[in-house]
Amino acid sequence: MTTSTTVVGNRFLFKKLPYDPDKNLLPVTLLGRSGSFVIVHPSLPVKTLRDLVTLARGAPGKVAYGSLGRASVAHLMFGAIGKREGVSFNHVPYKGSAPALTAIVSGEVSVFVVSPAGSGTMVKSGKLRAIAITSPSRTKLFPDVPSVEEAGYPYVSSWIWYGLFAPGGASAQLVERIYRDTTAILKRPEFVARYLAGSSLDEVASTPAELADMIRADVASFGEMVKAANVQPE
C-alpha cells in the first residue's frame, strides 16, 4: 500500500528513482482518497477561491501562502494559478504542517493548503475558513466546501490517495483475488469509519483498471502543474 506521491509525484521530482512506477507496481485497488483544503485566516476578506485570486491580482506578491516546500500541493497549485491567471503570490515554505498551521492561525500567512484530517477541527470551530477543496468534486465529509473545479480552476485538481499494488508481473488471477478480498473488507462500515472516515478519506474500492486510468490522468495533470510552477527534478 502506498500513496499518490510514490506512483505519480516522484517521477517528476527526481531525476532517477530506484523503481519504475509503471512497471514495478501493478494497480489492484484505490482504497480511499481526499482532496486538500485551501484554508484562509478568517480575517481575510475572501469567501471563495476566485475571491482569493482577485485579491492577489489587486496586490501583486502581497498575499502570502504557506507550503511544505518545493513541489508541495500549495506550491504547485499557486504556481499553476499564478501562471494561468497572471497573478503573483508570496511563497513562504515551512518545515511541516504544524508550523504552517501555526503561521496561518497567527496571521503570519494568509493561505495554506492542507488535508481535511489536519485542519478539519479548526475549520469546524471557525479558527480557519476552508474556501475550496482541491479534489474535482466535494467530499461527503465536508459537503459545504466547494471543489476547485466548481470554483473555475479545474487545472489544479488533485487527490491525496492510498492505493494497493502488487509487484509488476503478478498474475491476473492473483490481482483479481486480492482485489476481491480487499473490496469485501472495504464494504464493512466499521472498517470505513475507523480507517478511512477517521482520516477524512472517502472510500473508493476501485477496480484495477479504474486505478490505472486514474494514475494516467493524475500523471498528466501533475505534470502540467510541475511545469507551471517551474519545478526541476533533483
N, C-alpha and C positions, 0 to 999 in steps of 0.2 A: 504494500500500500504506500502511495506517495502522493505528492501534491502537484499542482499545475506548474510550479516553478521547475521541478525536475524534468518534466516532459516538454514543456513549452518554453519557459523563460530562459533557462540556462543556455540553450543553443544560440541565443543572441548575445549573451553576456560574457561568454568565454570563447577564446579562440580554439581551445581544444578541450574536449570532455573525455573522461575515461569510459564513456559508454555512448552508444548511439540510441537516442530516444525512440527512433522509428524502427530500428531492427532488434534491439535488445529487450524492448518492453512491449509485450503483446496485450492490448486492451481486453479487460474482462468485464468490468462494470464501473460506472460512475456512481459512487456511494452517496455523496452529498456535496452541496455547493452553496456559496453565498457571494453576494456582491460586497463591496466595501462602502461604508457610509462616507459621504462628503459632509463633514461637520464644520460648523462655524460657531464662533462665540456668540451668545445671544444678543450682545450689544451691536453686532454688525448688522447694518440695515439691509439685509437681504433675506428673502424667503425662498428663493429658487436658485438653481444653478445659473439660469440666464441672468438673474439679478446680479449674481457674483461677477459674471463676465462683463456685464455693463459697468459695474463699479470699477473693475480693473481697467477697462477701456478709458474711463474718465480720470484714472490716476495711475498712469503707467509706472510699473515697478514698485508701487506703494503697497499693494495687497500682498501680505506675506503668508505663504503656506508652509507648514511643517511637513517633513517627509522622513522616511527611514533611510534616506541617502540615494545614491546613484541607482537608477533603474527601478526604484520602488514604484508602487502604484501611483502615489501622488506625483512623483517626478515625471513619470511617463504621461499621466493624464494631463497635467497642466502644461507640459511641454507640447503635447499634441493640440490642446485647445489654444495655446498661445500662437502656434504656427498657423492653424486653420483660421482663427478669428482675428488675428492681427493684434493681440493684446500681450502684455508682459506682466508676469507675476514675480514676486521676490521669493526665491527658493531658500529655505532655511532647513538644512538637514539635521537630524538628531540621531543619537545612538540608541534607538529603541522606542517602542510605543509609549512607555511610561513617561519619559521626559517630554516627548512630543505632546502627550495629553496634558501634562502639567503646564506646558507652554501655552496651549490654546485656552485652557481654563483660566489662566492668569492674564490672558490677553497679549502675551508676547508675540504670538502669531494669530492670524485671523481664521485660518482654514487648515484642516488636516483630513487625511483620508485613512480610514481605519475600519477594521472588521466590526460588525454589529456586536460580536462577542466581547470585543474590547471596549466598546463605548455605549452599548445599549442601555445600561443602567443610568448613565449620565444623561443620555438623550431623554429617557423616560422621566427623569427627575427635573428636567428643564435646565440643567447646568450647561448643556450643549444643544445645538439645533442641527438635526440632520436635514439637509436640503435636497439630497439625492442619494441614490444607491447606484453603484457602478454596473450592476447587472442589467441585461437587456429588459428584464421585467421586474416587477416588485416582488419582495419576499413576503410570504404569508405571515411571517413572524412580526413584521413591521409594515402592515399593508398601507399605512398612510404616507410612507416615504416614496416619492416618485422615482422612477428609473431615469438614468441619463438619456435613454432613448426617448422617453416621454418628453424630457426637457429639451430635446432637439440636438443632442450631441451623441448620436449612436456610435460614432467612431472611437469613443473612449470606453465602450462597454467592456467589462472584464469580470471574470469569476475567480474566486478563491475556491478550489475544489480538491476533493480527495478521491482518487481512483484506485482500483485494484488491477494489478497487472500480473501476467505470467511471463516466464522467460521466453525470449524470442525462440521460435522453433517448436514451442509446445504444441501438442496435437489439438486439433479442433474439438475432439471428444473431451479432452481434459478441460479446455477452456469452457466448454458448454456445461460441464458438470460443476465447476467452481462457480460459474455464473448462476446456475440454478440454485445451488445451495446458499450462496450469498444473498441473492434476492429474496429467498424464503425468509431469511433472518431479518432482512430489511422491512418485511411486512409486519413484524412484531411491534405493536405500539410502544411497549415498554423499552425496546431497544432504541427506537427512534427518539423517544423522549429523553433517554439518558445520554446517548452518544451523539446524536445529531442536533435535535432541537436544543438540547442543553448547551451546545456550542454555536447556536444561531445558524445552523446549517439546514437547508431544505433537503429532504431525502429525494433521491432520483432513481436509483436502481435501473440504470440504462442497460441496453443490450451492448455486447461488444462492438457491433457496427455503429451504434449511436455514439459511443465514446470515441471511436476512431474518427467519426465525422466531426465531433466537437473539437477534437485536438487539431484537426486540419484547419478549422475555422479560427481557433484561438491562435494558431501559429501565424496565420495571415494578419489578423488584427493586431497582435502583439508586435509583429514585425513593423507594421506601419507606425505604431506609437514609438517604438525604439528609434526609428528613422526620424520622426518628427522631433523627438527630444534630443537628437544628435548623440545618442549613447553609443560608444565604441566598445567592441569586445576586448576583454583583457586576457 
